[in-house]
Amino acid sequence: MTKQEIEALAVRYLEEDNRHASNLRHYVLRFFLIEKEEFNPTNWDSHHIDFVRWLDTVTQIKNKERTLSLGTKRNCLAALNSFYKWLNQNQIISESSRI
């Protein structure tokens, strides 16, 4: 897949479920598509530990002097798992790819 294809899938996903829109766009996709340049969601699980560590160091969008709260980190993981579930339900990835 390409970066644009993943972004298009994210748009489709968010049309159906936008509960995690901010965290998915600003943190999840930013990490995997920009930081890791990993465009295949089935490979994202191999970066799980790096993602969690990155969440510990990344700054907030609105306040660049503060890191993410524990709640936001949890919401980012929920956003990632929700996106994985949607990808699986739409037969884009297999069930084993969830973190």
C-alpha positions as CSV (number, residue, x, y, z in Angstrom):
1,M,0.0,0.0,0.0
2,T,1.0,3.6,-0.4
3,K,0.8,6.4,2.1
4,Q,-2.1,7.9,0.1
5,E,-4.0,4.6,0.1
6,I,-3.7,4.4,3.9
7,E,-4.8,8.0,4.3
8,A,-7.8,7.3,2.1
9,L,-8.7,4.2,4.2
10,A,-8.4,6.4,7.3
11,V,-10.8,8.9,5.8
12,R,-13.3,6.1,5.0
13,Y,-12.9,4.7,8.5
14,L,-13.5,8.1,10.1
15,E,-16.7,8.6,8.0
16,E,-18.1,5.6,9.8
17,D,-16.6,6.2,13.2
18,N,-15.0,9.5,14.1
19,R,-14.6,8.9,17.9
20,H,-10.8,8.6,17.5
21,A,-10.3,11.1,14.7
22,S,-7.9,13.5,16.4
23,N,-5.7,10.8,17.9
24,L,-5.7,8.7,14.7
25,R,-4.7,11.6,12.5
26,H,-2.3,13.4,14.8
27,Y,-0.5,10.5,16.5
28,V,-1.2,7.1,15.0
29,L,-0.9,7.9,11.3
30,R,1.9,10.4,12.0
31,F,3.9,7.7,13.7
32,F,3.4,4.9,11.2
33,L,3.3,6.9,8.0
34,I,5.8,9.7,8.7
35,E,8.1,8.6,11.6
36,K,8.4,4.9,10.5
37,E,7.5,5.3,6.8
38,E,5.6,2.0,7.1
39,F,2.7,1.9,4.7
40,N,1.6,-1.7,5.3
41,P,-0.7,-1.9,8.3
42,T,0.0,-5.6,8.6
43,N,3.6,-4.6,9.6
44,W,2.6,-2.0,12.2
45,D,2.5,-4.5,15.0
46,S,6.2,-5.0,14.7
47,H,6.6,-1.3,15.8
48,H,4.3,-1.6,18.8
49,I,7.0,-1.0,21.4
50,D,8.4,1.9,19.4
51,F,5.0,3.4,19.1
52,V,4.4,3.3,22.9
53,R,7.8,4.8,23.6
54,W,7.2,7.5,21.0
55,L,3.9,8.4,22.7
56,D,5.9,8.9,25.9
57,T,8.1,11.5,24.1
58,V,5.8,13.3,21.6
59,T,4.4,16.7,22.5
60,Q,0.8,17.7,22.5
61,I,-0.5,19.4,19.3
62,K,-1.9,22.4,21.2
63,N,0.9,22.8,23.8
64,K,4.3,21.9,22.4
65,E,5.8,22.2,25.9
66,R,3.9,19.2,27.3
67,T,3.9,15.6,26.6
68,L,0.8,13.5,26.2
69,S,-1.3,12.6,29.2
70,L,-1.8,8.9,30.1
71,G,-5.4,9.2,28.9
72,T,-4.4,10.5,25.5
73,K,-1.8,7.7,25.2
74,R,-4.5,5.1,26.0
75,N,-6.9,6.8,23.5
76,C,-4.2,6.6,20.8
77,L,-3.9,2.8,21.4
78,A,-7.7,2.5,21.3
79,A,-7.7,4.5,18.0
80,L,-5.1,2.1,16.6
81,N,-7.0,-1.0,17.6
82,S,-10.3,0.5,16.4
83,F,-8.7,1.2,13.0
84,Y,-7.3,-2.3,12.9
85,K,-10.7,-3.8,13.7
86,W,-12.3,-1.7,10.9
87,L,-9.5,-2.8,8.4
88,N,-10.2,-6.4,9.4
89,Q,-14.0,-6.1,9.0
90,N,-13.5,-4.6,5.6
91,Q,-11.1,-7.5,4.7
92,I,-8.1,-5.2,4.3
93,I,-6.0,-7.0,6.9
94,S,-6.3,-10.2,8.9
95,E,-7.4,-10.5,12.6
96,S,-3.8,-11.3,13.8
97,S,-2.6,-7.7,13.0
98,R,-4.2,-6.1,16.1
99,I,-2.0,-4.7,18.9
